[in-house]
Amino acid sequence: MKVALVMIMCSQIAGDCMKPHFLKHYDSFYDCLLGGYEEASKKTKEIGKQEINKHEIVIKFNCYYDLKTKGLKTKGTGI
């Protein structure tokens, strides 16, 4: 079974979050966590310091076992 990485961006100023966004599947929970931190860092840099500070954007992520992928094998690159 694969572990799905889902990212959510929220604005603390607006008090609202965007809909969760699926990013990719991983072979282990550990790999998903590392991927989540890397993706959150990339997205933070992409948005930029000015916009992050202006809207107080927080990037959250979650890793969960995806029951639909039972028996699938990937190398952490997504499917």
mmCIF file of the N, C-alpha and C atoms, coordinates in Angstrom:
data_MODEL
# 
_entry.id   MODEL 
# 
loop_
_atom_site.group_PDB 
_atom_site.id 
_atom_site.type_symbol 
_atom_site.label_atom_id 
_atom_site.label_alt_id 
_atom_site.label_comp_id 
_atom_site.label_asym_id 
_atom_site.label_entity_id 
_atom_site.label_seq_id 
_atom_site.pdbx_PDB_ins_code 
_atom_site.Cartn_x 
_atom_site.Cartn_y 
_atom_site.Cartn_z 
_atom_site.occupancy 
_atom_site.B_iso_or_equiv 
_atom_site.pdbx_formal_charge 
_atom_site.auth_seq_id 
_atom_site.auth_comp_id 
_atom_site.auth_asym_id 
_atom_site.auth_atom_id 
_atom_site.pdbx_PDB_model_num 
ATOM 1   N N  . MET A 1 1  ? 0.846  -1.174 0.000   1.00 0.00 ? 1  MET A N  1 
ATOM 2   C CA . MET A 1 1  ? 0.000  0.000  0.000   1.00 0.00 ? 1  MET A CA 1 
ATOM 3   C C  . MET A 1 1  ? 0.893  1.240  0.000   1.00 0.00 ? 1  MET A C  1 
ATOM 4   N N  . LYS A 1 2  ? 0.513  2.240  -0.751  1.00 0.00 ? 2  LYS A N  1 
ATOM 5   C CA . LYS A 1 2  ? 1.278  3.472  -0.877  1.00 0.00 ? 2  LYS A CA 1 
ATOM 6   C C  . LYS A 1 2  ? 0.850  4.498  0.172   1.00 0.00 ? 2  LYS A C  1 
ATOM 7   N N  . VAL A 1 3  ? 1.754  5.434  0.419   1.00 0.00 ? 3  VAL A N  1 
ATOM 8   C CA . VAL A 1 3  ? 1.485  6.541  1.339   1.00 0.00 ? 3  VAL A CA 1 
ATOM 9   C C  . VAL A 1 3  ? 1.330  7.797  0.492   1.00 0.00 ? 3  VAL A C  1 
ATOM 10  N N  . ALA A 1 4  ? 0.193  8.447  0.612   1.00 0.00 ? 4  ALA A N  1 
ATOM 11  C CA . ALA A 1 4  ? -0.119 9.641  -0.175  1.00 0.00 ? 4  ALA A CA 1 
ATOM 12  C C  . ALA A 1 4  ? 0.308  10.902 0.564   1.00 0.00 ? 4  ALA A C  1 
ATOM 13  N N  . LEU A 1 5  ? 0.909  11.822 -0.192  1.00 0.00 ? 5  LEU A N  1 
ATOM 14  C CA . LEU A 1 5  ? 1.286  13.129 0.346   1.00 0.00 ? 5  LEU A CA 1 
ATOM 15  C C  . LEU A 1 5  ? 0.270  14.158 -0.128  1.00 0.00 ? 5  LEU A C  1 
ATOM 16  N N  . VAL A 1 6  ? -0.348 14.838 0.823   1.00 0.00 ? 6  VAL A N  1 
ATOM 17  C CA . VAL A 1 6  ? -1.349 15.857 0.525   1.00 0.00 ? 6  VAL A CA 1 
ATOM 18  C C  . VAL A 1 6  ? -0.898 17.161 1.181   1.00 0.00 ? 6  VAL A C  1 
ATOM 19  N N  . MET A 1 7  ? -0.938 18.258 0.412   1.00 0.00 ? 7  MET A N  1 
ATOM 20  C CA . MET A 1 7  ? -0.514 19.561 0.923   1.00 0.00 ? 7  MET A CA 1 
ATOM 21  C C  . MET A 1 7  ? -1.718 20.503 1.018   1.00 0.00 ? 7  MET A C  1 
ATOM 22  N N  . ILE A 1 8  ? -1.702 21.342 2.049   1.00 0.00 ? 8  ILE A N  1 
ATOM 23  C CA . ILE A 1 8  ? -2.757 22.329 2.272   1.00 0.00 ? 8  ILE A CA 1 
ATOM 24  C C  . ILE A 1 8  ? -2.093 23.668 2.581   1.00 0.00 ? 8  ILE A C  1 
ATOM 25  N N  . MET A 1 9  ? -2.539 24.725 1.890   1.00 0.00 ? 9  MET A N  1 
ATOM 26  C CA . MET A 1 9  ? -2.028 26.073 2.182   1.00 0.00 ? 9  MET A CA 1 
ATOM 27  C C  . MET A 1 9  ? -3.130 26.886 2.844   1.00 0.00 ? 9  MET A C  1 
ATOM 28  N N  . CYS A 1 10 ? -2.739 27.591 3.904   1.00 0.00 ? 10 CYS A N  1 
ATOM 29  C CA . CYS A 1 10 ? -3.696 28.399 4.656   1.00 0.00 ? 10 CYS A CA 1 
ATOM 30  C C  . CYS A 1 10 ? -3.158 29.813 4.850   1.00 0.00 ? 10 CYS A C  1 
ATOM 31  N N  . SER A 1 11 ? -4.074 30.764 4.964   1.00 0.00 ? 11 SER A N  1 
ATOM 32  C CA . SER A 1 11 ? -3.727 32.135 5.324   1.00 0.00 ? 11 SER A CA 1 
ATOM 33  C C  . SER A 1 11 ? -4.239 32.383 6.728   1.00 0.00 ? 11 SER A C  1 
ATOM 34  N N  . GLN A 1 12 ? -3.313 32.704 7.616   1.00 0.00 ? 12 GLN A N  1 
ATOM 35  C CA . GLN A 1 12 ? -3.718 33.013 8.988   1.00 0.00 ? 12 GLN A CA 1 
ATOM 36  C C  . GLN A 1 12 ? -4.463 34.341 9.047   1.00 0.00 ? 12 GLN A C  1 
ATOM 37  N N  . ILE A 1 13 ? -4.163 35.264 8.132   1.00 0.00 ? 13 ILE A N  1 
ATOM 38  C CA . ILE A 1 13 ? -4.853 36.561 8.085   1.00 0.00 ? 13 ILE A CA 1 
ATOM 39  C C  . ILE A 1 13 ? -6.320 36.348 7.715   1.00 0.00 ? 13 ILE A C  1 
ATOM 40  N N  . ALA A 1 14 ? -6.556 35.583 6.647   1.00 0.00 ? 14 ALA A N  1 
ATOM 41  C CA . ALA A 1 14 ? -7.921 35.333 6.174   1.00 0.00 ? 14 ALA A CA 1 
ATOM 42  C C  . ALA A 1 14 ? -8.637 34.289 7.024   1.00 0.00 ? 14 ALA A C  1 
ATOM 43  N N  . GLY A 1 15 ? -7.877 33.486 7.752   1.00 0.00 ? 15 GLY A N  1 
ATOM 44  C CA . GLY A 1 15 ? -8.483 32.421 8.550   1.00 0.00 ? 15 GLY A CA 1 
ATOM 45  C C  . GLY A 1 15 ? -9.108 31.346 7.675   1.00 0.00 ? 15 GLY A C  1 
ATOM 46  N N  . ASP A 1 16 ? -8.485 31.084 6.513   1.00 0.00 ? 16 ASP A N  1 
ATOM 47  C CA . ASP A 1 16 ? -9.056 30.152 5.551   1.00 0.00 ? 16 ASP A CA 1 
ATOM 48  C C  . ASP A 1 16 ? -7.937 29.322 4.908   1.00 0.00 ? 16 ASP A C  1 
ATOM 49  N N  . CYS A 1 17 ? -8.309 28.129 4.471   1.00 0.00 ? 17 CYS A N  1 
ATOM 50  C CA . CYS A 1 17 ? -7.370 27.242 3.793   1.00 0.00 ? 17 CYS A CA 1 
ATOM 51  C C  . CYS A 1 17 ? -7.897 26.874 2.411   1.00 0.00 ? 17 CYS A C  1 
ATOM 52  N N  . MET A 1 18 ? -6.963 26.609 1.512   1.00 0.00 ? 18 MET A N  1 
ATOM 53  C CA . MET A 1 18 ? -7.331 26.100 0.193   1.00 0.00 ? 18 MET A CA 1 
ATOM 54  C C  . MET A 1 18 ? -7.694 24.622 0.345   1.00 0.00 ? 18 MET A C  1 
ATOM 55  N N  . LYS A 1 19 ? -8.316 24.056 -0.679  1.00 0.00 ? 19 LYS A N  1 
ATOM 56  C CA . LYS A 1 19 ? -8.614 22.625 -0.661  1.00 0.00 ? 19 LYS A CA 1 
ATOM 57  C C  . LYS A 1 19 ? -7.311 21.839 -0.661  1.00 0.00 ? 19 LYS A C  1 
ATOM 58  N N  . PRO A 1 20 ? -7.295 20.679 0.012   1.00 0.00 ? 20 PRO A N  1 
ATOM 59  C CA . PRO A 1 20 ? -6.084 19.838 -0.007  1.00 0.00 ? 20 PRO A CA 1 
ATOM 60  C C  . PRO A 1 20 ? -5.713 19.461 -1.435  1.00 0.00 ? 20 PRO A C  1 
ATOM 61  N N  . HIS A 1 21 ? -4.405 19.374 -1.676  1.00 0.00 ? 21 HIS A N  1 
ATOM 62  C CA . HIS A 1 21 ? -3.888 19.071 -3.007  1.00 0.00 ? 21 HIS A CA 1 
ATOM 63  C C  . HIS A 1 21 ? -2.995 17.833 -2.925  1.00 0.00 ? 21 HIS A C  1 
ATOM 64  N N  . PHE A 1 22 ? -3.389 16.749 -3.631  1.00 0.00 ? 22 PHE A N  1 
ATOM 65  C CA . PHE A 1 22 ? -2.571 15.535 -3.674  1.00 0.00 ? 22 PHE A CA 1 
ATOM 66  C C  . PHE A 1 22 ? -1.309 15.814 -4.472  1.00 0.00 ? 22 PHE A C  1 
ATOM 67  N N  . LEU A 1 23 ? -0.154 15.394 -3.952  1.00 0.00 ? 23 LEU A N  1 
ATOM 68  C CA . LEU A 1 23 ? 1.112  15.604 -4.661  1.00 0.00 ? 23 LEU A CA 1 
ATOM 69  C C  . LEU A 1 23 ? 1.655  14.321 -5.284  1.00 0.00 ? 23 LEU A C  1 
ATOM 70  N N  . LYS A 1 24 ? 1.840  13.278 -4.473  1.00 0.00 ? 24 LYS A N  1 
ATOM 71  C CA . LYS A 1 24 ? 2.388  12.024 -4.998  1.00 0.00 ? 24 LYS A CA 1 
ATOM 72  C C  . LYS A 1 24 ? 2.278  10.910 -3.972  1.00 0.00 ? 24 LYS A C  1 
ATOM 73  N N  . HIS A 1 25 ? 2.609  9.701  -4.419  1.00 0.00 ? 25 HIS A N  1 
ATOM 74  C CA . HIS A 1 25 ? 2.637  8.527  -3.546  1.00 0.00 ? 25 HIS A CA 1 
ATOM 75  C C  . HIS A 1 25 ? 4.078  8.154  -3.221  1.00 0.00 ? 25 HIS A C  1 
ATOM 76  N N  . TYR A 1 26 ? 4.260  7.584  -2.031  1.00 0.00 ? 26 TYR A N  1 
ATOM 77  C CA . TYR A 1 26 ? 5.563  7.100  -1.583  1.00 0.00 ? 26 TYR A CA 1 
ATOM 78  C C  . TYR A 1 26 ? 5.418  5.661  -1.116  1.00 0.00 ? 26 TYR A C  1 
ATOM 79  N N  . ASP A 1 27 ? 6.561  4.971  -1.040  1.00 0.00 ? 27 ASP A N  1 
ATOM 80  C CA . ASP A 1 27 ? 6.555  3.579  -0.590  1.00 0.00 ? 27 ASP A CA 1 
ATOM 81  C C  . ASP A 1 27 ? 6.513  3.437  0.926   1.00 0.00 ? 27 ASP A C  1 
ATOM 82  N N  . SER A 1 28 ? 6.878  4.502  1.661   1.00 0.00 ? 28 SER A N  1 
ATOM 83  C CA . SER A 1 28 ? 6.874  4.411  3.129   1.00 0.00 ? 28 SER A CA 1 
ATOM 84  C C  . SER A 1 28 ? 6.435  5.729  3.744   1.00 0.00 ? 28 SER A C  1 
ATOM 85  N N  . PHE A 1 29 ? 5.997  5.653  4.975   1.00 0.00 ? 29 PHE A N  1 
ATOM 86  C CA . PHE A 1 29 ? 5.580  6.841  5.716   1.00 0.00 ? 29 PHE A CA 1 
ATOM 87  C C  . PHE A 1 29 ? 6.773  7.778  5.892   1.00 0.00 ? 29 PHE A C  1 
ATOM 88  N N  . TYR A 1 30 ? 7.929  7.215  6.184   1.00 0.00 ? 30 TYR A N  1 
ATOM 89  C CA . TYR A 1 30 ? 9.163  7.989  6.354   1.00 0.00 ? 30 TYR A CA 1 
ATOM 90  C C  . TYR A 1 30 ? 9.479  8.797  5.097   1.00 0.00 ? 30 TYR A C  1 
ATOM 91  N N  . ASP A 1 31 ? 9.452  8.127  3.940   1.00 0.00 ? 31 ASP A N  1 
ATOM 92  C CA . ASP A 1 31 ? 9.738  8.814  2.671   1.00 0.00 ? 31 ASP A CA 1 
ATOM 93  C C  . ASP A 1 31 ? 8.720  9.909  2.393   1.00 0.00 ? 31 ASP A C  1 
ATOM 94  N N  . CYS A 1 32 ? 7.471  9.687  2.756   1.00 0.00 ? 32 CYS A N  1 
ATOM 95  C CA . CYS A 1 32 ? 6.433  10.687 2.573   1.00 0.00 ? 32 CYS A CA 1 
ATOM 96  C C  . CYS A 1 32 ? 6.708  11.915 3.446   1.00 0.00 ? 32 CYS A C  1 
ATOM 97  N N  . LEU A 1 33 ? 7.101  11.706 4.687   1.00 0.00 ? 33 LEU A N  1 
ATOM 98  C CA . LEU A 1 33 ? 7.409  12.829 5.566   1.00 0.00 ? 33 LEU A CA 1 
ATOM 99  C C  . LEU A 1 33 ? 8.557  13.671 5.012   1.00 0.00 ? 33 LEU A C  1 
ATOM 100 N N  . LEU A 1 34 ? 9.623  13.006 4.579   1.00 0.00 ? 34 LEU A N  1 
ATOM 101 C CA . LEU A 1 34 ? 10.740 13.750 3.995   1.00 0.00 ? 34 LEU A CA 1 
ATOM 102 C C  . LEU A 1 34 ? 10.297 14.509 2.750   1.00 0.00 ? 34 LEU A C  1 
ATOM 103 N N  . GLY A 1 35 ? 9.495  13.864 1.912   1.00 0.00 ? 35 GLY A N  1 
ATOM 104 C CA . GLY A 1 35 ? 8.966  14.523 0.720   1.00 0.00 ? 35 GLY A CA 1 
ATOM 105 C C  . GLY A 1 35 ? 8.091  15.708 1.068   1.00 0.00 ? 35 GLY A C  1 
ATOM 106 N N  . GLY A 1 36 ? 7.300  15.586 2.123   1.00 0.00 ? 36 GLY A N  1 
ATOM 107 C CA . GLY A 1 36 ? 6.426  16.674 2.553   1.00 0.00 ? 36 GLY A CA 1 
ATOM 108 C C  . GLY A 1 36 ? 7.204  17.904 2.979   1.00 0.00 ? 36 GLY A C  1 
ATOM 109 N N  . TYR A 1 37 ? 8.276  17.690 3.744   1.00 0.00 ? 37 TYR A N  1 
ATOM 110 C CA . TYR A 1 37 ? 9.099  18.822 4.169   1.00 0.00 ? 37 TYR A CA 1 
ATOM 111 C C  . TYR A 1 37 ? 9.782  19.473 2.968   1.00 0.00 ? 37 TYR A C  1 
ATOM 112 N N  . GLU A 1 38 ? 10.264 18.655 2.038   1.00 0.00 ? 38 GLU A N  1 
ATOM 113 C CA . GLU A 1 38 ? 10.925 19.201 0.848   1.00 0.00 ? 38 GLU A CA 1 
ATOM 114 C C  . GLU A 1 38 ? 9.937  19.992 -0.012  1.00 0.00 ? 38 GLU A C  1 
ATOM 115 N N  . GLU A 1 39 ? 8.745  19.441 -0.234  1.00 0.00 ? 39 GLU A N  1 
ATOM 116 C CA . GLU A 1 39 ? 7.736  20.116 -1.059  1.00 0.00 ? 39 GLU A CA 1 
ATOM 117 C C  . GLU A 1 39 ? 7.265  21.411 -0.398  1.00 0.00 ? 39 GLU A C  1 
ATOM 118 N N  . ALA A 1 40 ? 7.083  21.380 0.932   1.00 0.00 ? 40 ALA A N  1 
ATOM 119 C CA . ALA A 1 40 ? 6.652  22.587 1.650   1.00 0.00 ? 40 ALA A CA 1 
ATOM 120 C C  . ALA A 1 40 ? 7.726  23.679 1.551   1.00 0.00 ? 40 ALA A C  1 
ATOM 121 N N  . SER A 1 41 ? 8.974  23.291 1.643   1.00 0.00 ? 41 SER A N  1 
ATOM 122 C CA . SER A 1 41 ? 10.069 24.255 1.517   1.00 0.00 ? 41 SER A CA 1 
ATOM 123 C C  . SER A 1 41 ? 10.106 24.854 0.111   1.00 0.00 ? 41 SER A C  1 
ATOM 124 N N  . LYS A 1 42 ? 9.964  24.007 -0.904  1.00 0.00 ? 42 LYS A N  1 
ATOM 125 C CA . LYS A 1 42 ? 9.953  24.495 -2.292  1.00 0.00 ? 42 LYS A CA 1 
ATOM 126 C C  . LYS A 1 42 ? 8.808  25.474 -2.525  1.00 0.00 ? 42 LYS A C  1 
ATOM 127 N N  . LYS A 1 43 ? 7.624  25.135 -2.036  1.00 0.00 ? 43 LYS A N  1 
ATOM 128 C CA . LYS A 1 43 ? 6.449  25.982 -2.229  1.00 0.00 ? 43 LYS A CA 1 
ATOM 129 C C  . LYS A 1 43 ? 6.610  27.303 -1.488  1.00 0.00 ? 43 LYS A C  1 
ATOM 130 N N  . THR A 1 44 ? 7.176  27.274 -0.295  1.00 0.00 ? 44 THR A N  1 
ATOM 131 C CA . THR A 1 44 ? 7.418  28.496 0.473   1.00 0.00 ? 44 THR A CA 1 
ATOM 132 C C  . THR A 1 44 ? 8.333  29.438 -0.303  1.00 0.00 ? 44 THR A C  1 
ATOM 133 N N  . LYS A 1 45 ? 9.407  28.904 -0.860  1.00 0.00 ? 45 LYS A N  1 
ATOM 134 C CA . LYS A 1 45 ? 10.340 29.715 -1.651  1.00 0.00 ? 45 LYS A CA 1 
ATOM 135 C C  . LYS A 1 45 ? 9.685  30.218 -2.929  1.00 0.00 ? 45 LYS A C  1 
ATOM 136 N N  . GLU A 1 46 ? 8.849  29.381 -3.544  1.00 0.00 ? 46 GLU A N  1 
ATOM 137 C CA . GLU A 1 46 ? 8.146  29.768 -4.777  1.00 0.00 ? 46 GLU A CA 1 
ATOM 138 C C  . GLU A 1 46 ? 7.197  30.941 -4.522  1.00 0.00 ? 46 GLU A C  1 
ATOM 139 N N  . ILE A 1 47 ? 6.472  30.901 -3.425  1.00 0.00 ? 47 ILE A N  1 
ATOM 140 C CA . ILE A 1 47 ? 5.537  31.977 -3.075  1.00 0.00 ? 47 ILE A CA 1 
ATOM 141 C C  . ILE A 1 47 ? 6.302  33.253 -2.743  1.00 0.00 ? 47 ILE A C  1 
ATOM 142 N N  . GLY A 1 48 ? 7.381  33.118 -2.021  1.00 0.00 ? 48 GLY A N  1 
ATOM 143 C CA . GLY A 1 48 ? 8.235  34.251 -1.697  1.00 0.00 ? 48 GLY A CA 1 
ATOM 144 C C  . GLY A 1 48 ? 7.958  34.889 -0.351  1.00 0.00 ? 48 GLY A C  1 
ATOM 145 N N  . LYS A 1 49 ? 8.987  35.508 0.157   1.00 0.00 ? 49 LYS A N  1 
ATOM 146 C CA . LYS A 1 49 ? 8.956  36.114 1.487   1.00 0.00 ? 49 LYS A CA 1 
ATOM 147 C C  . LYS A 1 49 ? 7.871  37.181 1.625   1.00 0.00 ? 49 LYS A C  1 
ATOM 148 N N  . GLN A 1 50 ? 7.751  38.045 0.614   1.00 0.00 ? 50 GLN A N  1 
ATOM 149 C CA . GLN A 1 50 ? 6.783  39.150 0.692   1.00 0.00 ? 50 GLN A CA 1 
ATOM 150 C C  . GLN A 1 50 ? 5.347  38.634 0.824   1.00 0.00 ? 50 GLN A C  1 
ATOM 151 N N  . GLU A 1 51 ? 4.959  37.688 -0.020  1.00 0.00 ? 51 GLU A N  1 
ATOM 152 C CA . GLU A 1 51 ? 3.590  37.158 0.017   1.00 0.00 ? 51 GLU A CA 1 
ATOM 153 C C  . GLU A 1 51 ? 3.335  36.320 1.264   1.00 0.00 ? 51 GLU A C  1 
ATOM 154 N N  . ILE A 1 52 ? 4.330  35.533 1.672   1.00 0.00 ? 52 ILE A N  1 
ATOM 155 C CA . ILE A 1 52 ? 4.195  34.727 2.899   1.00 0.00 ? 52 ILE A CA 1 
ATOM 156 C C  . ILE A 1 52 ? 3.927  35.641 4.086   1.00 0.00 ? 52 ILE A C  1 
ATOM 157 N N  . ASN A 1 53 ? 4.721  36.707 4.210   1.00 0.00 ? 53 ASN A N  1 
ATOM 158 C CA . ASN A 1 53 ? 4.560  37.638 5.329   1.00 0.00 ? 53 ASN A CA 1 
ATOM 159 C C  . ASN A 1 53 ? 3.263  38.440 5.224   1.00 0.00 ? 53 ASN A C  1 
ATOM 160 N N  . LYS A 1 54 ? 2.916  38.872 4.015   1.00 0.00 ? 54 LYS A N  1 
ATOM 161 C CA . LYS A 1 54 ? 1.717  39.684 3.814   1.00 0.00 ? 54 LYS A CA 1 
ATOM 162 C C  . LYS A 1 54 ? 0.441  38.935 4.210   1.00 0.00 ? 54 LYS A C  1 
ATOM 163 N N  . HIS A 1 55 ? 0.351  37.662 3.813   1.00 0.00 ? 55 HIS A N  1 
ATOM 164 C CA . HIS A 1 55 ? -0.866 36.875 4.052   1.00 0.00 ? 55 HIS A CA 1 
ATOM 165 C C  . HIS A 1 55 ? -0.720 35.861 5.194   1.00 0.00 ? 55 HIS A C  1 
ATOM 166 N N  . GLU A 1 56 ? 0.468  35.843 5.807   1.00 0.00 ? 56 GLU A N  1 
ATOM 167 C CA . GLU A 1 56 ? 0.773  34.857 6.857   1.00 0.00 ? 56 GLU A CA 1 
ATOM 168 C C  . GLU A 1 56 ? 0.390  33.459 6.386   1.00 0.00 ? 56 GLU A C  1 
ATOM 169 N N  . ILE A 1 57 ? 0.970  33.056 5.270   1.00 0.00 ? 57 ILE A N  1 
ATOM 170 C CA . ILE A 1 57 ? 0.666  31.752 4.673   1.00 0.00 ? 57 ILE A CA 1 
ATOM 171 C C  . ILE A 1 57 ? 1.382  30.649 5.440   1.00 0.00 ? 57 ILE A C  1 
ATOM 172 N N  . VAL A 1 58 ? 0.634  29.627 5.744   1.00 0.00 ? 58 VAL A N  1 
ATOM 173 C CA . VAL A 1 58 ? 1.152  28.436 6.413   1.00 0.00 ? 58 VAL A CA 1 
ATOM 174 C C  . VAL A 1 58 ? 0.943  27.264 5.465   1.00 0.00 ? 58 VAL A C  1 
ATOM 175 N N  . ILE A 1 59 ? 1.986  26.464 5.292   1.00 0.00 ? 59 ILE A N  1 
ATOM 176 C CA . ILE A 1 59 ? 1.874  25.283 4.436   1.00 0.00 ? 59 ILE A CA 1 
ATOM 177 C C  . ILE A 1 59 ? 1.895  24.053 5.324   1.00 0.00 ? 59 ILE A C  1 
ATOM 178 N N  . LYS A 1 60 ? 0.837  23.269 5.218   1.00 0.00 ? 60 LYS A N  1 
ATOM 179 C CA . LYS A 1 60 ? 0.697  22.045 6.000   1.00 0.00 ? 60 LYS A CA 1 
ATOM 180 C C  . LYS A 1 60 ? 0.739  20.863 5.036   1.00 0.00 ? 60 LYS A C  1 
ATOM 181 N N  . PHE A 1 61 ? 1.102  19.709 5.555   1.00 0.00 ? 61 PHE A N  1 
ATOM 182 C CA . PHE A 1 61 ? 1.000  18.502 4.734   1.00 0.00 ? 61 PHE A CA 1 
ATOM 183 C C  . PHE A 1 61 ? 0.624  17.337 5.616   1.00 0.00 ? 61 PHE A C  1 
ATOM 184 N N  . ASN A 1 62 ? 0.106  16.305 4.964   1.00 0.00 ? 62 ASN A N  1 
ATOM 185 C CA . ASN A 1 62 ? -0.308 15.108 5.668   1.00 0.00 ? 62 ASN A CA 1 
ATOM 186 C C  . ASN A 1 62 ? 0.085  13.897 4.841   1.00 0.00 ? 62 ASN A C  1 
ATOM 187 N N  . CYS A 1 63 ? 0.491  12.852 5.502   1.00 0.00 ? 63 CYS A N  1 
ATOM 188 C CA . CYS A 1 63 ? 0.785  11.576 4.858   1.00 0.00 ? 63 CYS A CA 1 
ATOM 189 C C  . CYS A 1 63 ? -0.227 10.553 5.370   1.00 0.00 ? 63 CYS A C  1 
ATOM 190 N N  . TYR A 1 64 ? -0.837 9.822  4.454   1.00 0.00 ? 64 TYR A N  1 
ATOM 191 C CA . TYR A 1 64 ? -1.787 8.801  4.879   1.00 0.00 ? 64 TYR A CA 1 
ATOM 192 C C  . TYR A 1 64 ? -1.733 7.614  3.935   1.00 0.00 ? 64 TYR A C  1 
ATOM 193 N N  . TYR A 1 65 ? -2.049 6.437  4.474   1.00 0.00 ? 65 TYR A N  1 
ATOM 194 C CA . TYR A 1 65 ? -2.067 5.225  3.662   1.00 0.00 ? 65 TYR A CA 1 
ATOM 195 C C  . TYR A 1 65 ? -3.260 5.269  2.724   1.00 0.00 ? 65 TYR A C  1 
ATOM 196 N N  . ASP A 1 66 ? -2.990 5.116  1.451   1.00 0.00 ? 66 ASP A N  1 
ATOM 197 C CA . ASP A 1 66 ? -4.028 5.174  0.419   1.00 0.00 ? 66 ASP A CA 1 
ATOM 198 C C  . ASP A 1 66 ? -4.498 3.761  0.111   1.00 0.00 ? 66 ASP A C  1 
ATOM 199 N N  . LEU A 1 67 ? -5.676 3.414  0.599   1.00 0.00 ? 67 LEU A N  1 
ATOM 200 C CA . LEU A 1 67 ? -6.213 2.060  0.432   1.00 0.00 ? 67 LEU A CA 1 
ATOM 201 C C  . LEU A 1 67 ? -6.409 1.675  -1.031  1.00 0.00 ? 67 LEU A C  1 
ATOM 202 N N  . LYS A 1 68 ? -6.558 2.674  -1.914  1.00 0.00 ? 68 LYS A N  1 
ATOM 203 C CA . LYS A 1 68 ? -6.746 2.398  -3.341  1.00 0.00 ? 68 LYS A CA 1 
ATOM 204 C C  . LYS A 1 68 ? -5.472 1.886  -4.005  1.00 0.00 ? 68 LYS A C  1 
ATOM 205 N N  . THR A 1 69 ? -4.332 2.012  -3.326  1.00 0.00 ? 69 THR A N  1 
ATOM 206 C CA . THR A 1 69 ? -3.059 1.623  -3.930  1.00 0.00 ? 69 THR A CA 1 
ATOM 207 C C  . THR A 1 69 ? -2.530 0.308  -3.386  1.00 0.00 ? 69 THR A C  1 
ATOM 208 N N  . LYS A 1 70 ? -3.340 -0.446 -2.722  1.00 0.00 ? 70 LYS A N  1 
ATOM 209 C CA . LYS A 1 70 ? -2.899 -1.709 -2.139  1.00 0.00 ? 70 LYS A CA 1 
ATOM 210 C C  . LYS A 1 70 ? -2.272 -2.588 -3.219  1.00 0.00 ? 70 LYS A C  1 
ATOM 211 N N  . GLY A 1 71 ? -1.028 -2.984 -2.982  1.00 0.00 ? 71 GLY A N  1 
ATOM 212 C CA . GLY A 1 71 ? -0.329 -3.859 -3.915  1.00 0.00 ? 71 GLY A CA 1 
ATOM 213 C C  . GLY A 1 71 ? 0.501  -3.143 -4.961  1.00 0.00 ? 71 GLY A C  1 
ATOM 214 N N  . LEU A 1 72 ? 0.412  -1.809 -5.068  1.00 0.00 ? 72 LEU A N  1 
ATOM 215 C CA . LEU A 1 72 ? 1.201  -1.057 -6.048  1.00 0.00 ? 72 LEU A CA 1 
ATOM 216 C C  . LEU A 1 72 ? 2.614  -0.813 -5.528  1.00 0.00 ? 72 LEU A C  1 
ATOM 217 N N  . LYS A 1 73 ? 3.570  -0.725 -6.430  1.00 0.00 ? 73 LYS A N  1 
ATOM 218 C CA . LYS A 1 73 ? 4.967  -0.416 -6.083  1.00 0.00 ? 73 LYS A CA 1 
ATOM 219 C C  . LYS A 1 73 ? 5.440  0.764  -6.932  1.00 0.00 ? 73 LYS A C  1 
ATOM 220 N N  . THR A 1 74 ? 5.999  1.788  -6.256  1.00 0.00 ? 74 THR A N  1 
ATOM 221 C CA . THR A 1 74 ? 6.644  2.899  -6.965  1.00 0.00 ? 74 THR A CA 1 
ATOM 222 C C  . THR A 1 74 ? 7.970  3.173  -6.261  1.00 0.00 ? 74 THR A C  1 
ATOM 223 N N  . LYS A 1 75 ? 8.719  4.107  -6.778  1.00 0.00 ? 75 LYS A N  1 
ATOM 224 C CA . LYS A 1 75 ? 9.997  4.459  -6.161  1.00 0.00 ? 75 LYS A CA 1 
ATOM 225 C C  . LYS A 1 75 ? 9.937  5.846  -5.534  1.00 0.00 ? 75 LYS A C  1 
ATOM 226 N N  . GLY A 1 76 ? 8.780  6.261  -5.040  1.00 0.00 ? 76 GLY A N  1 
ATOM 227 C CA . GLY A 1 76 ? 8.655  7.550  -4.389  1.00 0.00 ? 76 GLY A CA 1 
ATOM 228 C C  . GLY A 1 76 ? 8.599  8.718  -5.367  1.00 0.00 ? 76 GLY A C  1 
ATOM 229 N N  . THR A 1 77 ? 8.381  8.443  -6.644  1.00 0.00 ? 77 THR A N  1 
ATOM 230 C CA . THR A 1 77 ? 8.340  9.510  -7.629  1.00 0.00 ? 77 THR A CA 1 
ATOM 231 C C  . THR A 1 77 ? 6.932  9.858  -8.027  1.00 0.00 ? 77 THR A C  1 
ATOM 232 N N  . GLY A 1 78 ? 5.968  9.197  -7.434  1.00 0.00 ? 78 GLY A N  1 
ATOM 233 C CA . GLY A 1 78 ? 4.566  9.464  -7.775  1.00 0.00 ? 78 GLY A CA 1 
ATOM 234 C C  . GLY A 1 78 ? 4.088  8.577  -8.893  1.00 0.00 ? 78 GLY A C  1 
ATOM 235 N N  . ILE A 1 79 ? 2.776  8.479  -9.013  1.00 0.00 ? 79 ILE A N  1 
ATOM 236 C CA . ILE A 1 79 ? 2.195  7.674  -10.101 1.00 0.00 ? 79 ILE A CA 1 
ATOM 237 C C  . ILE A 1 79 ? 1.147  8.484  -10.816 1.00 0.00 ? 79 ILE A C  1 
# 
